[in-house]
Amino acid sequence: MSFVAWPSWRFGPGGASGIFEKPEDVPVGWYPPEEAHLIVEPDAAKPEDGPDAHGGYYKTALIQMLRKEGEKIHANAAPRTLYEKLVALGKITVE
């Protein structure tokens, strides 16, 4: 794992970018330059359920949301497990 010094530059959807003081300040869906390929544009189709996504969310976004809540995340957790945890926390509403 690489060392990240804070404040740190992050990129988001729509070409947005900004400097954030700490990890908790980074919005969901924003990534460091080396992970900018993970950015999902707002009008992009939702991902299909599978090993990298569940419920219309990519695993990386689910992990970011849980980290913002201070929740522990197991590296090998399935996207479905992460999704269900966020539903239980009330951070994702099921239609």
Secondary structure as a PSIPRED ss2 file (coil, helix, strand):
# PSIPRED VFORMAT (PSIPRED V4.0)

   1 M C   1.000  0.000  0.000
   2 S C   1.000  0.000  0.000
   3 F C   1.000  0.000  0.000
   4 V C   1.000  0.000  0.000
   5 A C   1.000  0.000  0.000
   6 W C   1.000  0.000  0.000
   7 P C   1.000  0.000  0.000
   8 S E   0.000  0.000  1.000
   9 W E   0.000  0.000  1.000
  10 R E   0.000  0.000  1.000
  11 F E   0.000  0.000  1.000
  12 G C   1.000  0.000  0.000
  13 P H   0.000  1.000  0.000
  14 G H   0.000  1.000  0.000
  15 G H   0.000  1.000  0.000
  16 A C   1.000  0.000  0.000
  17 S E   0.000  0.000  1.000
  18 G E   0.000  0.000  1.000
  19 I E   0.000  0.000  1.000
  20 F E   0.000  0.000  1.000
  21 E C   1.000  0.000  0.000
  22 K C   1.000  0.000  0.000
  23 P H   0.000  1.000  0.000
  24 E H   0.000  1.000  0.000
  25 D H   0.000  1.000  0.000
  26 V C   1.000  0.000  0.000
  27 P C   1.000  0.000  0.000
  28 V C   1.000  0.000  0.000
  29 G C   1.000  0.000  0.000
  30 W C   1.000  0.000  0.000
  31 Y E   0.000  0.000  1.000
  32 P C   1.000  0.000  0.000
  33 P H   0.000  1.000  0.000
  34 E H   0.000  1.000  0.000
  35 E H   0.000  1.000  0.000
  36 A H   0.000  1.000  0.000
  37 H H   0.000  1.000  0.000
  38 L H   0.000  1.000  0.000
  39 I C   1.000  0.000  0.000
  40 V C   1.000  0.000  0.000
  41 E C   1.000  0.000  0.000
  42 P C   1.000  0.000  0.000
  43 D C   1.000  0.000  0.000
  44 A C   1.000  0.000  0.000
  45 A C   1.000  0.000  0.000
  46 K C   1.000  0.000  0.000
  47 P C   1.000  0.000  0.000
  48 E C   1.000  0.000  0.000
  49 D C   1.000  0.000  0.000
  50 G E   0.000  0.000  1.000
  51 P C   1.000  0.000  0.000
  52 D C   1.000  0.000  0.000
  53 A E   0.000  0.000  1.000
  54 H E   0.000  0.000  1.000
  55 G C   1.000  0.000  0.000
  56 G C   1.000  0.000  0.000
  57 Y E   0.000  0.000  1.000
  58 Y E   0.000  0.000  1.000
  59 K H   0.000  1.000  0.000
  60 T H   0.000  1.000  0.000
  61 A H   0.000  1.000  0.000
  62 L H   0.000  1.000  0.000
  63 I H   0.000  1.000  0.000
  64 Q H   0.000  1.000  0.000
  65 M H   0.000  1.000  0.000
  66 L H   0.000  1.000  0.000
  67 R H   0.000  1.000  0.000
  68 K H   0.000  1.000  0.000
  69 E C   1.000  0.000  0.000
  70 G C   1.000  0.000  0.000
  71 E C   1.000  0.000  0.000
  72 K C   1.000  0.000  0.000
  73 I C   1.000  0.000  0.000
  74 H C   1.000  0.000  0.000
  75 A C   1.000  0.000  0.000
  76 N C   1.000  0.000  0.000
  77 A C   1.000  0.000  0.000
  78 A C   1.000  0.000  0.000
  79 P H   0.000  1.000  0.000
  80 R H   0.000  1.000  0.000
  81 T H   0.000  1.000  0.000
  82 L H   0.000  1.000  0.000
  83 Y H   0.000  1.000  0.000
  84 E H   0.000  1.000  0.000
  85 K H   0.000  1.000  0.000
  86 L H   0.000  1.000  0.000
  87 V H   0.000  1.000  0.000
  88 A H   0.000  1.000  0.000
  89 L H   0.000  1.000  0.000
  90 G C   1.000  0.000  0.000
  91 K C   1.000  0.000  0.000
  92 I C   1.000  0.000  0.000
  93 T C   1.000  0.000  0.000
  94 V C   1.000  0.000  0.000
  95 E C   1.000  0.000  0.000
